[in-house]
């Protein structure tokens, strides 16, 4: 029996990257998974890749109408949520002095506002004893030039987790932040060789993480293996943020 046998998971941004890898693993471990993505073609390809026990719902996590449609679909098909993995979000660079209102609103609109309303709209469907996972970033505890707004938005998620676990303790719903480091994804593979080598030099083992390593950490936080883990910022970065 899988670690998520009979569970229902919702993963926003699950049509690509680390969230897609997590969705695949969750299904392998017995869960039924709902994934979202903004591009229908990528969403269809993700559903095909996962292969079974999955529903794709096109939508933008920053759009409240799209979130309503997502959770209406979940309610009609399954009627409950055991695991909410809020993973939608992507950072763009802008250094202080060049930050625009559009840049700020885009980063905070998707990562902070989107995560907040994803959790709030999911809450009536989340079972007591459920698990909420927010995708943070080790950028929130480092000082990467150009990523101040992105890092601040991820730091806000850490604050959400602290507050929400207190507000939800009566229902025994756990809230944790999963903060990946640099991972070898299609996005990172587009970096030039010098930049990749720079990142890898900062990781104690000398190489980036693999998507499946992040997915394994997500499975831990989603499953009963982490029943005594609550309110944590769980860095999965090979020690990068610790040194």
Helices and strands as residue ranges (DSSP letters): E 8-12, H 17-28, E 32-37, H 40-50, E 54-58, H 64-77, E 81-86, H 101-108, I 109-113, H 114-122, G 123-125, E 126-135, G 138-141, H 148-167, G 169-171, E 174-180, H 186-189, H 193-201, H 211-222, G 224-226, E 233-236, G 240-242
